[in-house]
Amino acid sequence: MSRLRGAVVAPVLAIAVAALLCAVALVISGASPWTALTTILSQLGSGTVAVDTVNSAAVYYLAALAVAIGFQMRLFNIGVEGQFRVAACVAAIVGGTVALPPVLHTLLIIVVALLTGAAWVAIPALLKAYRGVSEVISTIMLNAIATGLIAYLIRAETFGELRGNNITTPPIPESGWFPGIEVGNGSIFGMVFVAAALGVGYWFLLGRTRFGFELRASGESATAAAAGGVNARRTIVVALLLSGAVAGLVGLPELLGRDHAYTLASPQGYGFTGIAIALLGRNHPVGIALGALLWAFLDKSAVALDVVGIPREIVLIMQGLIVLSVVVAYEVVRRVERRAEQRRVAAAAPVQRPAEVSS
Amino acid sequence: MTGERDAVALRGITKRFPGVVANDGVDLAVRTGEVHALCGENGAGKSTLMKILYGMQAPDEGTIEVDGRRTHFRSPADAIAAGIGMVHQHFMLADNLTVTENVLLGAERRHGIGKAARARIVELSATVGLAASPDALVEHLGVADRQRIEILKVLYRGARTVILDEPTAVLVPQEVDELFATVRTMQGEGYTFLFISHKLDEVRAIADRITVIRRGRTVGTADPRSVTNRELAEMMVGSELPSPETRDSTVTDREVLRVEGLGLPAPGGGRDLLDGVDLVVHAGEVLGIAGVEGNGQTELVETIMGMRRHARGRVVLNGTDVSHASTMSRREAGVGYVPEDRSRHALLGDRSLWANRILGFQSRAPIARHGLLDTAAARTDTERIVRDFDVRTPGIDVMASALSGGNQQKLVVGRELSGDPVLLIAAHPTRGVDVGAQAGIWAELRRARAAGLAVLLVSADLDELIGLSDTLAVISDGRLVGTADPASVTPEELGTMMTGAAT
């Protein structure tokens, strides 16, 4: 139980510290922290903010899950950004080109996104497993290549078409959409539930399956894992492919629920936000979910704050501070707990069990 | 040459780590101008004591005196300033720099980096017997020369007392003789040496006095002219230790492990780490591998476990050729593995005891089925191990790293003996383990052997080897160079075979 307490105490403390520091920043910039607080809390009731927050959190959740799978093995997949963009682009092209009945059409788009994400990360995965190339370097470089590849794919001469000032992929017909759920004025993306299901799957994979155990063991001690019969190469490749496949889904909530086409103006940066949220949630499926919701909520706050004349950049400061203080808090709590446990064991160990008196 | 004053005196040094007392009131006095040897088994506390003397760790209790003055070292820089230099077992040289550059690196303030520095290096080169030019690149120099550069480095920084940590481990016999000649010459010039080793013959050849420590305590100081290897070994191992003696032979004629022509090339090229190793272990037999550490024992064990790439030769387990099988399929075929370094190879420190029970068994019943883990079964079986192997812990949910070394090892041995293995590969199964745990592990090994388990035992504890083994093989330089009968061989004779002095 003490472990659960530690897992809750650390982030709560960290968020409180971050909020306090933000209040200081607000006071220095001449704004009222109180107004800021009431503004961002009251925004939840207005318009579609709550629904938008959930939708945007789902996107972040998928990105953070993709990052977290790699983190379990100390693999730093910075390339989630590139993987999700290439996957969204290819999935949009396929989805806008083929004609299929509903459900099948949507499923095809999802599968294409999964496979494209995995294929894009297969390059760094194989390089890492067989040539020892750092996945940090190779995935960063592939992010740059992804930008170029997408620009090529959606040219009007290749698969794209020109619409006004924007270049876009052919629009996905309605049969390929993922229907959402109407809530008030907004609509919750259907992909939100897919993201939640993936979270459950991730939890099950880590805690209940052989592969999940091997993945975590490799991350904690590569040498002990090898002695325990874990095939390091296979684990690296499978972990990164899984990470890339999940990354492939990051663009889909918006693609299938709102945009229905991939354009030059489609959003970017989710992959990097995912890294921050995976850190924030300590790679735990529930932690990541809370982190994603918090992050999305703060994003929306920027707009509300702007309206009352408080600089929206305060949100960026808040997000940065939270990540920093959470990482520090987790480490502090971890050390304190370890020392407490060692004391507990040392206290229990010298007690010799008295020999039972035989009757 | 030996003065009456103490160059270095450690009194009542105590150093505790969580769950372990590494040094417990250790006394050590080194007279000015002598070669003083510090002997002890692995895990006896030699390196902790040296880290304290060199300022890398602070003692919890006790005092350090240098030339009769009490001192406190906060860092190695303080120790160096007090005239103490340390030559580590693993050299710390930059290959791509010259001899001069390596010596000057970090010591630029002493004599600058110009002519004066160079003159001093040339002068000290003669003292340490370094023949290589000061401008030679270190990458072109051999091990013996590199060692001399390390000694030169500490002299250049003003050391009068030089700590040599296992200096002969990396040298061939002729180089050892040359090193000893240099040490004798330098002793004539007034330098003091503290020589750390567990090789008894070498210690007796070079030292003026020998201090023996065992399990963190000073056993006593001996005179190398009158003490025998046998007596020294007894001091190191201690006569109050439980005897590892196995009584009746349980050896059968059923072959469990057959290794033929095993070879392993060195990753960077050069001499093979293993070459032409043949051995057979029968059911109910303990085959002990004796050897000076670093002669291929680790590689032999890891190759048989399938953890090394590019191995040659055949490994046959119960009649099945597993030479190309993965580590996991060898484990599934019934091989238990107690690695020599439990914290690096056997345990996940941050995970609970029951999660550690899964490691190595994540593919088999009762822990797993069809790729899914049965955590309830893992917990139940961990509780059995804790009970049967007397692992002292408040519960099975504590982190493995919170247990003391002995309890960790009991957990590992218990895990590796579960699931009825046919072969156990045990490397130093009782290293760094307290006496009680040691007796418990020996008892379990004997019981499993009586039940028909084949055991390949690698150990640096000669009494353990002689006491537990049914057959002994001696490894040297990656080859098996001889066999001995544990019923008649003495630790002394075995020691001679290990160093290759006997034919």
Chai-1 contact restraints between the chains, C-beta under 6 A:
chainA,res_idxA,chainB,res_idxB,connection_type,confidence,min_distance_angstrom,max_distance_angstrom,comment,restraint_id
A,R208,B,L372,contact,1.0,0.0,6.0,A-B,restraint_1
A,R208,B,L373,contact,1.0,0.0,6.0,A-B,restraint_2
A,T209,B,G371,contact,1.0,0.0,6.0,A-B,restraint_3
A,T209,B,L372,contact,1.0,0.0,6.0,A-B,restraint_4
A,R210,B,Q362,contact,1.0,0.0,6.0,A-B,restraint_5
A,R210,B,S363,contact,1.0,0.0,6.0,A-B,restraint_6
A,R210,B,A368,contact,1.0,0.0,6.0,A-B,restraint_7
A,R210,B,G371,contact,1.0,0.0,6.0,A-B,restraint_8
A,F213,B,I358,contact,1.0,0.0,6.0,A-B,restraint_9
A,F213,B,Q362,contact,1.0,0.0,6.0,A-B,restraint_10
A,A217,B,L348,contact,1.0,0.0,6.0,A-B,restraint_11
A,E220,B,L348,contact,1.0,0.0,6.0,A-B,restraint_12
A,E220,B,D350,contact,1.0,0.0,6.0,A-B,restraint_13
A,S221,B,L348,contact,1.0,0.0,6.0,A-B,restraint_14
A,T223,B,R344,contact,1.0,0.0,6.0,A-B,restraint_15
A,T223,B,H345,contact,1.0,0.0,6.0,A-B,restraint_16
A,A224,B,H345,contact,1.0,0.0,6.0,A-B,restraint_17
A,A224,B,L348,contact,1.0,0.0,6.0,A-B,restraint_18
A,A226,B,M307,contact,1.0,0.0,6.0,A-B,restraint_19
A,A227,B,P339,contact,1.0,0.0,6.0,A-B,restraint_20
A,A227,B,H345,contact,1.0,0.0,6.0,A-B,restraint_21
A,G228,B,L359,contact,1.0,0.0,6.0,A-B,restraint_22
A,G228,B,G360,contact,1.0,0.0,6.0,A-B,restraint_23
A,G229,B,T327,contact,1.0,0.0,6.0,A-B,restraint_24
A,G229,B,M328,contact,1.0,0.0,6.0,A-B,restraint_25
A,G229,B,R331,contact,1.0,0.0,6.0,A-B,restraint_26
A,G229,B,G360,contact,1.0,0.0,6.0,A-B,restraint_27
A,E341,B,V398,contact,1.0,0.0,6.0,A-B,restraint_28
A,E341,B,M399,contact,1.0,0.0,6.0,A-B,restraint_29
A,E341,B,A402,contact,1.0,0.0,6.0,A-B,restraint_30
A,Q342,B,P18,contact,1.0,0.0,6.0,A-B,restraint_31
A,Q342,B,A402,contact,1.0,0.0,6.0,A-B,restraint_32
A,R344,B,P394,contact,1.0,0.0,6.0,A-B,restraint_33
A,V345,B,V398,contact,1.0,0.0,6.0,A-B,restraint_34
A,V345,B,A402,contact,1.0,0.0,6.0,A-B,restraint_35
A,V345,B,L403,contact,1.0,0.0,6.0,A-B,restraint_36
A,A346,B,G19,contact,1.0,0.0,6.0,A-B,restraint_37
A,A348,B,P394,contact,1.0,0.0,6.0,A-B,restraint_38
A,A349,B,R392,contact,1.0,0.0,6.0,A-B,restraint_39
